[in-house]
C-alpha cells in the first residue's frame, strides 16, 4: 500500500511513518515543518526506498494536487494538526486555519485524486482525531467516551478538531469519499515534543526545575503509548469499515498527579538525585482555563471488530519513555529553543 501521511514529522505522525515503512508500505510524508515538527523523528527511515518526504502545507491546494498526482497514494492518513491546547487558548487562529481549512483542502484534493483514479473502492481517507471533541467526563469510572458520545468541545483546539471530524463525515455522506475516522486518548512515548506534560516533567526534573501541575492535579487522562496508537491506526486504514469511526484508548486512566509521581519514581531509580526525590520539585500552578476534568475511552468497537488492544501498560510505557529521553539528550536539547517551549502558555483567557 502507498500511504500519504500528513504531519509525518510530528510526534504521532512519525510513529506511523516508522511503523508503516517497517511493515513494507510505501510512505509519502507530507509536512509543513512547523515548530513542533522534526525530521530527526524519521531519520531511521529517511534512506529507505519506501520513503519520500514532501515539504508542503496542507492549506496549499496547488501543492496538494501536485503531490497526489506525483505519488498516486492508495490511502491518506491525515494527522497534520495544531494540537497543543494551551497554544490554542493564546492563538486560536492557527488552529482554525490548519485543523479546519487544512482538512477541507485535504478532503478536496483527496476527492479530486480519487475521482481521477476512477473512484477505486480500496481508497481510504483516514482522519485521525482526539477524544477531546467529546468534552469532559464525570469521575464515575463506568462512564467513558464511545463513538456515539455527543460532541461537546470546550477549547479552541478541541472545537477545531470537532469541526474537522464533521467535515470528513460530510464528505463521505455527500460525495461518497471512502473515509474512516479515529479518536484517540492522550499519547506519550519517544519523540514527544517537549511542551507536553510527560516530556515537560522529565526534562524539568533533570534540570532541577519545578514540576508544574495544573490545579490540584486531579484531572484524569487515559494514557496511550504512541507505538500502540500507530499500530491501531494502520489496522484501521487497512481493515476499518468505510464511514465508521473507532475510539482508540490505552485503558490506563491516571490523574495528572499520579502520572507525575510515577515519572518521578522512575527517574529516582534510573538517575537518582544527590539528595531527596524528584517529587520534591512538584509545584501546583494556576489551572488552565476550561480544563476538562476527565477523559476516558471505551475501545470496545475496535477490539471487537478489528481485534486490536493496547500491548503496553502505562508502567512499562513510562519507563520506556523516560529511558528514551535519558538516552537522547541531543534530540530534545535541539528543540528546547523553539518558540514557546519552556514557557507557561494558555493563561490569557
BELMONOR-V249916 format. One record per residue. SS is DSSP state (H for helix, E for strand, - for the rest). PSI is psi in radians with two decimals (* if undefined). Layout:
SS/PSI
SS/PSI
This chain:
-/2.43
E/2.09
E/2.24
E/1.98
E/2.08
E/2.49
-/0.51
-/-0.05
-/0.09
-/-2.98
H/-1.11
H/-0.71
H/-0.72
H/-0.57
H/-0.68
H/-0.78
H/-0.86
H/-0.75
H/-0.71
H/-0.77
H/-0.73
H/-0.51
-/0.10
-/0.17
-/2.59
E/2.32
E/2.26
E/2.01
E/1.92
E/2.04
E/2.44
-/-0.18
-/0.89
-/-3.02
-/-0.56
-/0.01
-/2.68
-/2.04
H/-0.30
H/-0.41
H/-0.45
H/0.32
H/-0.53
H/-0.32
H/0.02
-/-0.53
-/0.09
-/2.45
-/-0.20
-/-0.07
E/2.39
E/2.43
E/2.36
E/2.04
E/1.85
-/2.80
-/2.32
-/-0.20
-/-0.16
-/1.67
H/-0.67
H/-0.73
H/-0.71
H/-0.78
H/-0.71
H/-0.75
H/-0.74
H/-0.75
H/-0.65
H/-0.62
H/-0.37
-/1.10
-/2.67
-/-0.34
E/2.68
E/2.31
E/1.84
E/1.70
-/-0.27
-/2.17
-/2.65
-/2.31
-/-0.03
-/1.99
H/-0.78
H/-0.72
H/-0.57
H/-0.48
H/-0.71
H/-0.62
-/1.31
H/-0.39
H/-0.72
H/-0.59
H/-0.67
H/-0.80
H/-0.86
H/-0.89
H/-0.55
H/-1.06
H/-0.72
H/-0.72
H/-0.69
H/-0.83
H/-0.67
H/-0.76
H/-0.76
H/-0.70
H/-0.71
H/-0.68
H/-0.71
H/-0.73
H/-0.81
H/-0.70
H/-0.78
H/-0.61
-/0.03
-/0.39
-/0.97
-/2.36
-/-0.44
-/-0.11
-/2.52
E/2.44
E/1.86
E/2.01
E/2.13
E/2.15
E/-2.83
E/2.73
H/-0.21
H/-0.29
H/-0.36
H/-0.13
-/-2.48
-/2.48
-/2.71
-/2.96
-/-0.23
-/1.99
-/-0.27
-/-0.21
-/2.10
-/2.87
E/2.26
-/3.05
-/-0.29
-/0.04
-/2.27
-/2.54
-/2.44
-/1.03
-/2.57
-/0.07
-/2.79
H/-0.65
H/-0.96
H/-0.57
H/-0.69
H/-0.62
H/-0.65
H/-0.75
H/-0.74
H/-0.65
H/-0.78
H/-0.67
H/-0.79
H/-0.78
H/-0.66
H/-0.67
H/-0.49
H/-0.83
H/-0.68
H/-0.78
H/-0.12
-/0.15
-/2.22
-/1.82
E/2.74
E/2.64
E/2.61
E/2.54
E/2.13
E/2.83
-/-3.04
E/2.17
E/2.69
E/2.85
-/-2.97
-/2.60
-/0.31
-/2.17
-/2.37
-/0.82
-/-0.13
-/2.89
H/-0.92
H/-0.92
H/-0.57
H/-0.80
H/-0.81
H/-0.86
H/-0.65
H/-0.69
H/-0.83
H/-0.54
H/-0.03
-/0.36
-/2.88
-/2.58
E/1.69
E/2.28
E/2.20
E/2.43
-/-2.30
-/0.13
-/0.18
-/-0.06
-/2.36
E/2.38
E/2.69
E/2.02
E/2.24
E/2.13
E/2.31
H/-0.57
H/-0.55
H/-0.72
H/-0.79
H/-0.71
H/-0.77
H/-0.70
H/-0.73
H/-0.62
H/-0.74
H/-0.75
H/-0.48
H/-0.66
H/-0.06
-/2.63
-/2.30
-/2.36
-/0.00
-/2.64
E/2.63
E/2.24
E/2.37
E/2.03
-/2.84
-/-0.14
-/0.68
-/1.29
E/2.30
E/2.53
E/2.76
H/-0.65
H/-0.74
H/-0.73
H/-0.80
H/-0.73
H/-0.63
H/-0.74
H/-0.73
H/-0.71
H/-0.68
H/-0.78
H/-0.67
H/-0.63
H/-0.73
H/-0.57
-/1.29
-/2.56
-/2.89
-/-0.55
-/2.45
-/-2.95
-/2.68
H/-0.44
H/-0.35
H/-0.31
H/-0.04
E/2.29
E/2.27
E/2.29
E/2.91
-/2.35
-/2.73
-/2.44
-/2.29
-/0.52
-/2.04
-/2.44
-/-0.74
E/2.43
-/2.45
-/2.32
E/2.33
-/1.86
-/0.50
H/-0.62
H/-0.87
H/-0.52
H/-0.78
H/-0.74
H/-0.60
H/-0.10
-/0.33
-/2.51
-/2.69
-/2.53
-/-0.21
-/2.12
-/2.80
H/-0.58
H/-0.81
H/-0.77
H/-0.70
H/-0.70
H/-0.74
H/-0.65
H/-0.82
H/-0.79
H/-0.69
H/-0.76
H/-0.65
H/-0.59
H/-0.12
-/0.79
H/-0.68
H/-0.59
H/-0.92
H/-0.48
H/-0.62
H/-0.37
H/-0.26
-/-0.29
-/0.01
-/2.79
-/2.11
-/-0.22
-/2.28
-/-0.09
-/2.68
-/2.01
-/2.96
-/0.57
-/0.20
-/-0.16
-/*
